[in-house]
Amino acid sequence: MISNFIPGLIMIITSFLLPTIPQYFRHPAMLLSVGLSALSLFNGYGTFLEWDILGLNLILYQSDSLTLPFAIIFHIAAILVIIFSWHSKNLMEHMATLAYAGSAIGALHAGDFFSLFIWWEATALTSVFIVFAGNTNAAKDAAMRYLIIQVSSGVLLLIGACLMLYQTGNHNLAVLDLKTNFGIFIFIAFGIKAAFPLLNGWLQDSYPESSVTGTVALSAFTTKLAIYALARTFPGTDSLIWIGAIMTAFPVFFAVIENDLRRVLSFSLNNQLGFMVVGIGIGTELSLNGTVAHAFVHIIYKALLFMSMGAVLYRAGTTKASELGGLYKYMPFTTIFCIIGAMSISAFPLFSGFVAKSLIMSSLGGMGMVLIYFILFFASAGVLEHSGIKIPYFAFFAHERKNKVKEAPINMLIAMGIAAFLCIAIGVFPKYLYQILPYAVEYQPYTLDHVISQLQLLVFAIIAFLFLVKIKLYPSEIRSTVLNSDWFYRKMLPGIGKPLFKKIGLLTDSLYKYLGLSFKQVLSKSYKFSNLSYIKVTTPSFAGTILISILFIMLVIVLV
Amino acid sequence: MKKNDLKSMGKSFTKYILLIGALLILLDFTFHRHEYFSFAEIYGFPAFFGFVSFVFIVMLGKWLRKFLMRKEDYYDQ
């Protein structure tokens, strides 16, 4: 029986039951539901649940070698988030988080575009409450914008699915291309959630506005679900290579000048997605393995970095670089965990980022794509800049701090500790990660060439940083807003639309005024007319008579 | 002593990083580093590439501030 239960569904049901559970048992109950859902990981591959409805065959639960690694890491991420938020009493956020993680896991197991659409929208509708739970005016506004963008993605997916069903009679998840119109719709739907260049504004807009714990949950699921969907439907699509390459390089410059460290991490998240998208675009077994491996390790170290910044926000009250610094003395464990996350994302040998990124770089090198290879190599120096150096440096070092703060609560330290342990364990023993990848590929990341090459890049980038700080060319942090692609709908469109509608409003206003005046005149005339002694009827019945006669005349005309 | 904690940490960190950097360059001379592209096999190429990329990213980012940076309450106005 349990083997037919859609993975993740039990988490959604538990999330609805949470209000009835006493406060102290809520987190254990959440963990238990994730554990029960994780039993599905042992089911093996195959199709387990189908549903015939409205003449459609929906595949609600299927699993294969691409689903499994994502399902494993989504469950791990859910557990990390629950432990990290153990101290919190925000019921709405807990419910939203659990249902969100459940929906994302459910989406992985959908076998057709319509079931995928349902889960796609479910992740949007549940996660918007996490943004909302940031509980500031800025968070509420960001949540509304987030919802509009996410639902639009879902609508595009639905249009694509309907067109596909209409044109081909098939709606199962399959490899598509961009030569069909439904392929384009679905591609853009996935592209919005994967934060393609210029479609990425929602990510940096909403994630940093969420609560201490909310951002950690958000960082794990939505974008990686999109990566999974792209890997399933568009492997080997050439344009993805360029889209991905731009994604790796483009956010790097924004991250340099952004002041809010959680927004810096959101730009960094965008850059990491670029590596995965390139892997999908290449479409070989090695590169797809690279994408999956990268998504797997990325979820852990990105959650770790967001957790460390969450802990800083929780204790110091801000994540603005211009206001932080010197926290290493007061939050030593958080500092160490953050540095482990930073070294993992920067792909230092023996850390998880290295063993995953190598797969993508090797497949690029093997194909002889020299330009893309060096864009990604360049972007690796960028990753080191914003995630490897900027985050730990400005939060924990930079300058001495005057006010004392406490170390992060124990539950946060445990969650960060588990994530940090996984980062190192995967880096040291990559074969366990490689075993669960979709394709069986023999690969050895630790060759002398590769380790030396990567270390040279990283160490000399650090030397460049020290050099720039020494000669005082490294930009100091300034309290500011950095424009991003959300500017188009937050500033430009309202900038055009507001005056335009104002003018149209004035025009219609004067039109109504004029109409009103003439109406008054007609009314007063008819009033005089009705008061004439030879019309012995009251106005309503007089009007009624006229109306009926007009209708009668029309009827006669129509009949004749 | 307390005031100089960060400074002394920075100094020793710089020292060790420079040492590791020098070692990595020396190592490059001891064996032939195989790369996918032959021009990347030049001695110290990744080191040079990393240094230059980093400076380029920071400098271009700094320059982009002219176009992209607004006041903190920009969207609230």
Boltz contact constraints between the chains, C-beta under 6 A:
constraints:
  - contact:
      token1: [A, 252]
      token2: [B, 57]
      max_distance: 6.0
  - contact:
      token1: [A, 253]
      token2: [B, 60]
      max_distance: 6.0
  - contact:
      token1: [A, 253]
      token2: [B, 61]
      max_distance: 6.0
  - contact:
      token1: [A, 253]
      token2: [B, 64]
      max_distance: 6.0
  - contact:
      token1: [A, 256]
      token2: [B, 58]
      max_distance: 6.0
  - contact:
      token1: [A, 256]
      token2: [B, 61]
      max_distance: 6.0
  - contact:
      token1: [A, 257]
      token2: [B, 61]
      max_distance: 6.0
  - contact:
      token1: [A, 257]
      token2: [B, 65]
      max_distance: 6.0
  - contact:
      token1: [A, 365]
      token2: [B, 36]
      max_distance: 6.0
  - contact:
      token1: [A, 370]
      token2: [B, 37]
      max_distance: 6.0
  - contact:
      token1: [A, 378]
      token2: [B, 53]
      max_distance: 6.0
  - contact:
      token1: [A, 381]
      token2: [B, 50]
      max_distance: 6.0
  - contact:
      token1: [A, 381]
      token2: [B, 53]
      max_distance: 6.0
  - contact:
      token1: [A, 381]
      token2: [B, 54]
      max_distance: 6.0
  - contact:
      token1: [A, 382]
      token2: [B, 57]
      max_distance: 6.0
  - contact:
      token1: [A, 385]
      token2: [B, 57]
      max_distance: 6.0
  - contact:
      token1: [A, 449]
      token2: [B, 33]
      max_distance: 6.0
  - contact:
      token1: [A, 449]
      token2: [B, 34]
      max_distance: 6.0
  - contact:
      token1: [A, 452]
      token2: [B, 27]
      max_distance: 6.0
  - contact:
      token1: [A, 452]
      token2: [B, 33]
      max_distance: 6.0
  - contact:
      token1: [A, 453]
      token2: [B, 46]
      max_distance: 6.0
  - contact:
      token1: [A, 455]
      token2: [B, 24]
      max_distance: 6.0
  - contact:
      token1: [A, 456]
      token2: [B, 24]
      max_distance: 6.0
  - contact:
      token1: [A, 456]
      token2: [B, 46]
      max_distance: 6.0
  - contact:
      token1: [A, 456]
      token2: [B, 47]
      max_distance: 6.0
  - contact:
      token1: [A, 457]
      token2: [B, 46]
      max_distance: 6.0
  - contact:
      token1: [A, 457]
      token2: [B, 50]
      max_distance: 6.0
  - contact:
      token1: [A, 459]
      token2: [B, 20]
      max_distance: 6.0
  - contact:
      token1: [A, 459]
      token2: [B, 21]
      max_distance: 6.0
  - contact:
      token1: [A, 459]
      token2: [B, 24]
      max_distance: 6.0
  - contact:
      token1: [A, 460]
      token2: [B, 47]
      max_distance: 6.0
  - contact:
      token1: [A, 460]
      token2: [B, 50]
      max_distance: 6.0
  - contact:
      token1: [A, 460]
      token2: [B, 51]
      max_distance: 6.0
  - contact:
      token1: [A, 461]
      token2: [B, 50]
      max_distance: 6.0
  - contact:
      token1: [A, 461]
      token2: [B, 54]
      max_distance: 6.0
  - contact:
      token1: [A, 462]
      token2: [B, 17]
      max_distance: 6.0
  - contact:
      token1: [A, 463]
      token2: [B, 21]
      max_distance: 6.0
  - contact:
      token1: [A, 464]
      token2: [B, 51]
      max_distance: 6.0
  - contact:
      token1: [A, 464]
      token2: [B, 54]
      max_distance: 6.0
  - contact:
      token1: [A, 464]
      token2: [B, 55]
      max_distance: 6.0
  - contact:
      token1: [A, 466]
      token2: [B, 14]
      max_distance: 6.0
  - contact:
      token1: [A, 468]
      token2: [B, 58]
      max_distance: 6.0
  - contact:
      token1: [A, 475]
      token2: [B, 62]
      max_distance: 6.0
  - contact:
      token1: [A, 479]
      token2: [B, 72]
      max_distance: 6.0
  - contact:
      token1: [A, 480]
      token2: [B, 69]
      max_distance: 6.0
  - contact:
      token1: [A, 480]
      token2: [B, 72]
      max_distance: 6.0
  - contact:
      token1: [A, 481]
      token2: [B, 70]
      max_distance: 6.0
  - contact:
      token1: [A, 481]
      token2: [B, 72]
      max_distance: 6.0
  - contact:
      token1: [A, 481]
      token2: [B, 74]
      max_distance: 6.0
  - contact:
      token1: [A, 482]
      token2: [B, 68]
      max_distance: 6.0
  - contact:
      token1: [A, 483]
      token2: [B, 68]
      max_distance: 6.0
  - contact:
      token1: [A, 490]
      token2: [B, 75]
      max_distance: 6.0
